Amino acid sequence: MSHDHAAAVLPVPTRLDYSLTGENAARAIERGLAEAEWYQCPVPRETMRKLLERRDGPAIRDTLLWFTLILGSAYATWALWGSWWAILPYAFYAVLYGSTSDSRWHEAGHGTAFKTDWMNNALYEIASFMVMRESTLWRWSHTRHHSDTIIVGRDPEIAVPRPPDLQGLVLAFFNLGVYPVYFGKLFRHALGRISADEKTFIPESEFPKIYRKARISVAIYLVVIAFALATHSALPLLYVGLANLFGSWLMVVYGLTQHAGLAENVLDHRLNCRTVYMNFFHRYLYWNMNYHVEHHMFPLVPYHNLPKLHEAVKADCPTPYPSLLAAWREIIPATLRQVRDPAYHVKRVLPSPPSRAADLPANRGALAKPDPEGWLEICAAADLGPADVIRFDHGKKTYALYRDADFVLYATDGICTHGNTHLADGLVKGKIIECPKHNGRFNL
C-alpha cells in the first residue's frame, strides 16, 4: 500500500464541516458529488444474475446458530452468576450481542440476507435494538451512506471525520460515545421531534414510524430497569443495555477497516473502501462484510455470495489486505497522521483498466429504427429470461425492459428516482424492481 500527501477531490481545511446542512453539503452538490455515478467493475451479465440470487437457507442456518450461541451464553452466565466463572460466558454473550448484531443489522437492512422479506424485516428490527440503532432512521441513513459514500456533507455515517477525535475513537471500543447520542435521539424521537440533519435524508412520511418505534424502545428499557429493581439483580441490565458497554469492541475492530484513513469525496469505492481477508470464524461473525469494496459496488449481492463476487472483480481492484492486523497496521498510523495533517489519506493503487467482457450489459436499441407501426426491435426474446431486466437506450433517453417470472413484459424509465443509477442493474423480484444502489423498490 502506498501513502502520499495528495488531497481528496475537495480541499481539506483544518476542520471540515461534516454536518448535512452546512457548507460542504451544498459544495458536494455543486461539484457533482451528490447522487453521482460511481465506478463499477465489469462483471459478465450472467455471472451477476447468479450472484444476485437470494436464498433463505444460508441466513436461516447462520441466524439459528447465532441465536443459539447468544441464548446459550446468556444461560451459562445466569447459571454461573455469583462466581467469577460467569465472566467468561458473559464476555462471549456481550460480543455476540453488542458487536455481531451489527452485521446482522446491516445485511437484513439491505433486504439481501434472506429471500423472504419478513425474515429480513424481523432480524433487522431485533438487531437494530441490540446494536442501539433506531431501525427506521438508520435504514434511511444507510441508504444515504450508499448513495454518497464518504462524501463530506452528504454521508451521515462517516466514522472517522478529519481531524480524527482520538479520545472518541478509544471510547468507541466501549460504546461510550454511542450511549448519550443514542438515548438522546431516542428520547427526542419519543417526544416527536426530528433534527434538521435527519430531515435531509428521511422522508416526512416516515416520521410517525420513527416516533412509534422510539416509544416502544423506551418502554422496553423501562421494563428491563423495573425487572432489575424488582429482582434485585443486575443481570437484566447486563443482558440489555450494558452488553454494549462490554461487547462493542469487536464491532469497532471490524468496522473501522471499512473506510478509516481512506479518501473522501471520490466516486470510486476502490479508493474509499477496504477488502480484508479474514478466516472463516471472523467471516461468520462479520457476515462477509470484510469484502467491503465488493459490497459497496454491488450492494444487492447477498452476503453468502460476496466471496464469489470478490473472485469475479479482484483483478480490477486494489490488492486486498491479507489480514485484520495488516489493515490496522495501516489505519493506526494514517489516523494519527490525520490529527496533524487532515488532508492526508491512504492512496490505494488501482490496477490497469480491464477489457470489457463480451457479455456485459449493452446499451441496446440506440440505433434501432421503428417499424411502420412504431415498434422497436430491442433484443432477441431469448436474451431476456424470466425475472430479468436489460437496458436499452434510444435517442437521448434510457429505459429498462423487464420480464417477470410470469413472462409478462414491462418497460420503464431507466434511471432510479433516487439518483444516477440505472435500474437495469437491479433485481426483479415478483412485480417489483429493486434499485442496485439504494435497495429502493418500485412497482413494474
C-alpha positions in Angstrom: 0.0 0.0 0.0 1.4 3.4 -0.9 0.9 6.6 1.0 1.1 10.2 -0.3 0.2 13.7 0.7 -2.4 14.1 -2.1 -5.7 15.8 -1.0 -9.1 14.4 -2.0 -11.1 15.9 -4.7 -12.3 18.7 -2.3 -9.6 20.7 -0.5 -9.5 19.7 3.2 -9.2 22.6 5.6 -8.1 22.3 9.2 -11.6 21.3 10.3 -14.3 20.2 7.9 -18.0 20.7 8.4 -19.4 17.1 8.3 -23.0 18.2 9.0 -25.6 17.5 6.4 -26.9 21.1 6.4 -23.6 23.0 6.3 -21.4 24.5 3.5 -19.9 21.2 2.5 -23.4 19.7 1.8 -24.0 22.5 -0.7 -20.5 22.2 -2.1 -20.9 18.5 -2.7 -24.0 19.1 -4.8 -22.3 21.9 -6.7 -19.3 19.7 -7.6 -21.4 16.8 -8.8 -20.5 14.5 -5.8 -24.1 14.0 -4.6 -26.1 11.1 -6.0 -23.4 10.7 -8.6 -22.4 7.9 -10.9 -19.8 5.6 -9.4 -17.3 3.3 -11.0 -18.3 -0.3 -11.2 -16.0 -3.2 -12.1 -17.1 -5.1 -15.2 -18.9 -8.3 -14.4 -20.5 -10.5 -17.1 -24.2 -10.3 -17.0 -24.9 -14.0 -16.5 -22.4 -14.1 -13.7 -24.0 -11.1 -11.9 -27.5 -12.7 -12.3 -26.3 -15.8 -10.4 -24.6 -13.7 -7.7 -27.8 -11.7 -7.1 -29.7 -14.9 -6.3 -31.3 -14.8 -2.9 -31.8 -17.8 -0.7 -33.3 -18.4 2.8 -31.1 -21.4 3.6 -27.7 -19.8 4.5 -29.2 -17.0 6.6 -31.6 -19.3 8.4 -28.7 -21.6 9.3 -26.4 -18.8 10.4 -29.1 -17.0 12.3 -30.3 -20.0 14.2 -26.7 -20.8 15.2 -26.3 -17.1 16.2 -29.3 -17.1 18.4 -28.3 -20.4 19.9 -24.9 -19.0 20.9 -26.5 -15.9 22.4 -29.1 -17.8 24.4 -26.6 -20.4 25.4 -24.0 -17.9 26.7 -26.8 -16.0 28.4 -28.0 -19.1 30.2 -24.4 -20.0 31.2 -24.0 -16.5 32.6 -27.1 -17.0 34.7 -26.1 -20.5 35.8 -22.7 -19.3 37.0 -23.9 -16.0 38.4 -22.3 -15.3 41.8 -18.9 -16.8 40.8 -16.1 -15.3 38.8 -16.6 -18.0 36.2 -19.7 -16.1 35.0 -17.3 -13.5 33.4 -16.3 -16.0 30.6 -19.8 -16.8 29.1 -20.9 -13.2 29.7 -17.9 -11.8 27.7 -18.9 -14.1 24.9 -22.6 -13.0 25.2 -21.7 -9.3 25.2 -19.6 -9.6 22.0 -22.4 -11.6 20.2 -25.0 -9.1 21.4 -23.1 -5.8 21.0 -20.8 -6.5 18.0 -22.1 -9.2 15.8 -25.6 -7.8 15.8 -24.1 -5.0 13.6 -23.5 -7.2 10.6 -27.0 -8.8 11.0 -28.5 -5.4 11.2 -26.6 -4.4 8.1 -27.4 -7.4 5.8 -31.1 -7.6 6.9 -31.4 -3.9 6.4 -30.4 -4.3 2.8 -33.0 -7.0 2.4 -30.5 -9.4 1.0 -29.8 -11.8 3.9 -32.9 -13.9 3.3 -35.1 -14.3 0.2 -38.2 -13.9 2.3 -38.9 -10.3 3.2 -40.5 -10.8 6.6 -37.4 -12.7 7.8 -35.2 -9.8 6.8 -37.5 -7.3 8.5 -37.7 -9.3 11.7 -34.0 -9.8 12.0 -33.4 -6.1 11.1 -35.7 -4.9 13.9 -34.2 -7.2 16.5 -30.6 -6.5 15.5 -31.3 -2.7 15.4 -32.4 -2.8 19.0 -29.4 -4.9 20.0 -26.8 -2.6 18.3 -28.6 0.6 19.6 -29.7 1.9 16.2 -33.2 3.2 15.6 -34.3 1.0 12.7 -36.2 3.5 10.5 -33.8 6.3 11.0 -30.8 4.1 10.2 -32.4 2.5 7.2 -32.6 5.9 5.6 -29.2 6.9 6.9 -27.6 3.8 5.4 -29.4 4.5 2.1 -27.6 7.9 2.0 -24.3 6.2 3.0 -24.5 4.0 -0.1 -25.6 6.9 -2.3 -22.8 9.2 -1.2 -20.2 7.0 0.4 -17.7 9.2 2.4 -18.8 12.3 0.7 -18.4 15.1 3.2 -21.6 16.9 3.9 -23.7 14.1 2.5 -22.8 10.8 4.2 -24.2 10.7 7.8 -22.1 7.6 8.6 -18.5 8.8 8.3 -17.0 7.1 11.3 -13.6 8.9 11.4 -14.1 12.6 10.5 -10.9 14.7 10.0 -9.0 15.5 12.1 -9.8 12.4 14.0 -11.0 12.5 17.6 -8.6 10.1 19.2 -10.4 10.1 22.5 -13.7 9.5 20.8 -12.2 6.5 18.9 -10.9 5.0 22.2 -14.3 5.5 23.9 -15.9 3.8 20.9 -14.4 0.5 21.9 -16.6 0.7 25.0 -19.6 2.2 23.2 -19.3 5.3 25.5 -19.8 7.8 22.7 -22.9 6.0 21.5 -24.9 5.9 24.7 -25.5 9.7 25.1 -26.2 10.1 21.3 -28.4 7.1 21.0 -30.5 7.8 24.1 -30.6 11.5 23.4 -32.1 10.8 19.9 -34.3 8.0 21.3 -36.0 10.3 23.9 -36.2 13.2 21.4 -37.9 11.0 18.9 -40.2 9.5 21.5 -41.3 13.1 22.2 -42.0 13.6 18.5 -39.0 15.7 17.4 -36.8 15.3 14.3 -33.5 17.2 13.8 -32.6 19.4 10.8 -29.9 16.9 9.7 -32.3 14.0 9.9 -34.8 15.9 7.7 -32.3 16.0 4.9 -32.4 12.2 4.3 -35.6 10.9 6.0 -39.0 11.5 4.2 -41.6 13.2 6.3 -43.9 10.3 5.8 -41.5 8.1 7.9 -41.6 10.4 11.0 -44.6 8.8 12.7 -42.9 5.4 12.3 -39.7 6.8 14.0 -41.8 8.2 16.9 -43.7 5.0 17.4 -40.6 2.7 17.4 -38.8 5.1 19.7 -41.6 4.9 22.2 -41.6 1.1 22.0 -37.8 1.0 22.6 -38.1 3.4 25.6 -40.8 1.1 27.0 -38.6 -2.0 26.7 -35.7 -0.3 28.5 -38.1 0.8 31.3 -39.4 -2.7 31.7 -35.8 -4.1 31.9 -35.0 -1.5 34.6 -38.1 -2.3 36.5 -37.4 -6.0 36.3 -33.8 -5.5 37.6 -35.2 -3.4 40.5 -37.9 -6.0 41.3 -35.5 -8.9 41.3 -32.6 -7.0 43.0 -30.4 -8.3 40.2 -28.0 -6.6 37.7 -28.5 -9.4 35.2 -31.4 -7.8 33.3 -29.3 -4.7 32.8 -26.2 -6.7 31.8 -28.3 -8.6 29.2 -29.9 -5.5 27.7 -28.1 -2.2 27.7 -24.8 -2.8 29.4 -23.9 -5.6 27.0 -22.9 -2.9 24.5 -20.5 -1.4 27.0 -18.6 -4.6 27.3 -19.1 -6.2 23.9 -19.0 -3.5 21.2 -15.2 -3.5 20.9 -15.2 -6.2 18.1 -17.6 -4.1 16.0 -15.1 -1.3 16.1 -12.2 -3.6 15.2 -14.1 -4.8 12.2 -16.0 -1.6 11.3 -13.1 0.8 11.1 -11.4 -1.3 8.5 -14.2 -0.4 6.1 -13.2 3.3 5.4 -10.9 4.7 8.0 -7.9 6.6 6.7 -9.0 6.3 3.0 -10.0 9.0 0.6 -13.0 11.3 1.0 -15.0 12.9 -1.9 -14.1 10.3 -4.6 -16.5 8.4 -6.8 -14.7 5.1 -6.8 -15.4 2.6 -4.0 -12.0 1.1 -4.6 -10.4 4.2 -3.2 -12.6 4.7 -0.1 -13.3 1.1 1.0 -11.2 -1.9 2.0 -11.4 -5.5 1.3 -9.7 -7.5 4.1 -9.1 -11.2 4.1 -10.4 -12.9 7.2 -10.6 -16.5 8.4 -13.9 -18.5 8.5 -14.6 -17.6 12.1 -14.3 -13.9 11.6 -16.3 -14.1 8.3 -19.1 -15.8 10.2 -19.2 -13.2 12.9 -19.0 -10.4 10.3 -21.2 -12.0 7.7 -18.6 -11.4 5.0 -18.6 -7.6 5.3 -14.8 -7.8 5.1 -15.5 -7.8 1.3 -16.4 -4.2 1.6 -15.3 -2.8 -1.8 -17.5 -5.5 -3.4 -20.4 -4.8 -1.1 -20.5 -1.1 -1.8 -20.0 -1.6 -5.5 -22.8 -4.2 -5.8 -25.0 -3.9 -2.6 -27.7 -6.2 -3.9 -25.4 -9.3 -3.8 -26.2 -11.3 -0.6 -23.5 -11.8 2.0 -23.1 -15.5 1.2 -22.2 -14.7 -2.4 -19.6 -12.0 -1.6 -16.6 -14.4 -1.8 -17.7 -15.3 -5.3 -18.2 -11.7 -6.2 -14.7 -11.0 -4.9 -13.3 -13.6 -7.3 -15.1 -12.0 -10.2 -13.8 -8.5 -9.6 -10.5 -8.8 -7.8 -8.4 -8.3 -10.9 -9.9 -4.8 -11.2 -9.5 -3.9 -7.6 -6.5 -2.9 -5.3 -4.7 -5.7 -3.6 -6.8 -6.9 -0.6 -5.3 -6.6 2.8 -4.1 -10.1 3.9 -5.4 -9.9 7.5 -7.1 -7.7 10.1 -3.7 -7.0 11.5 -2.4 -5.7 8.2 -5.4 -3.4 7.8 -4.9 -2.0 11.3 -1.2 -1.5 10.7 -2.2 1.0 8.1 -5.2 2.5 9.9 -3.4 3.4 13.1 -0.5 5.5 11.6 -2.9 7.0 9.0 -5.3 8.1 11.7 -2.5 9.6 13.9 -1.1 11.4 10.9 -4.5 12.9 10.1 -4.6 14.5 13.5 -1.9 16.9 12.4 -2.5 16.7 8.7 -6.2 16.3 7.9 -5.5 16.4 4.2 -3.6 13.1 4.4 -5.2 9.9 3.3 -4.1 6.4 2.2 -3.9 6.3 -1.6 -5.0 2.9 -2.9 -3.2 1.7 -6.1 -5.6 0.8 -8.9 -4.8 -1.9 -11.5 -4.8 -1.1 -15.2 -8.3 -0.8 -16.7 -9.6 -4.2 -17.7 -11.0 -5.1 -21.0 -14.8 -5.1 -21.0 -16.3 -8.6 -21.0 -18.2 -9.5 -24.2 -21.4 -10.3 -22.4 -21.6 -7.2 -20.3 -24.9 -5.3 -20.4 -25.2 -3.4 -23.7 -26.9 -0.2 -24.4 -29.4 -1.8 -26.7 -31.6 -0.1 -29.2 -29.6 3.1 -29.7 -29.5 2.7 -33.5 -32.8 0.8 -33.9 -35.4 2.3 -36.2 -39.1 1.9 -35.6 -41.1 -0.4 -37.9 -44.2 1.0 -39.8 -46.3 0.5 -36.6 -43.8 2.3 -34.4 -42.3 -0.7 -32.7 -38.6 -1.0 -32.0 -36.7 -4.3 -32.0 -34.6 -4.2 -28.8 -33.3 -7.7 -28.4 -34.0 -11.4 -29.2 -36.6 -12.9 -26.9 -34.0 -15.4 -25.6 -31.9 -12.5 -24.3 -34.4 -11.6 -21.7 -35.3 -14.5 -19.4 -37.9 -14.7 -16.6 -37.3 -12.3 -13.7 -34.7 -10.4 -15.7 -34.1 -6.9 -16.9 -32.0 -5.3 -19.6 -31.1 -1.7 -20.5 -31.9 0.0 -23.8 -31.1 3.5 -25.0 -32.9 5.3 -27.7 -32.2 8.8 -28.8 -31.5 10.8 -25.6 -33.5 8.6 -23.3 -32.6 5.4 -21.5 -35.0 2.7 -20.5 -35.2 -0.6 -18.6 -37.1 -3.6 -20.1 -38.3 -6.3 -17.8 -39.7 -9.8 -18.0 -41.2 -11.0 -14.7 -41.5 -14.6 -13.5 -44.8 -14.9 -15.3 -43.1 -13.9 -18.6 -45.0 -10.5 -18.7 -43.1 -7.7 -20.3 -42.7 -4.2 -18.8 -40.7 -1.1 -19.7 -39.9 1.9 -17.5 -37.6 4.9 -17.4 -34.1 3.6 -16.8 -32.8 5.9 -14.1 -33.8 5.4 -10.5 -35.6 8.3 -8.9 -33.1 8.4 -6.1 -30.1 9.3 -8.2 -27.9 8.5 -11.1 -28.3 4.7 -11.1 -29.7 2.5 -13.8 -32.4 0.1 -12.9 -31.2 -2.4 -15.5 -28.5 -3.3 -12.9 -31.2 -4.0 -10.3 -33.1 -7.2 -9.3 -36.5 -8.2 -10.5 -38.5 -9.6 -7.6 -42.0 -10.6 -8.4 -43.5 -7.5 -10.0 -41.0 -5.1 -8.4 -37.6 -3.8 -9.5 -35.1 -3.2 -6.7 -32.6 -0.4 -7.2 -29.0 -1.7 -7.3 -27.7 1.2 -5.3 -30.3 2.0 -2.6 -32.4 -1.2 -2.4 -35.4 1.1 -3.2 -38.3 -0.9 -4.7 -40.6 0.2 -7.5 -43.7 -1.5 -8.9 -43.2 -2.5 -12.5 
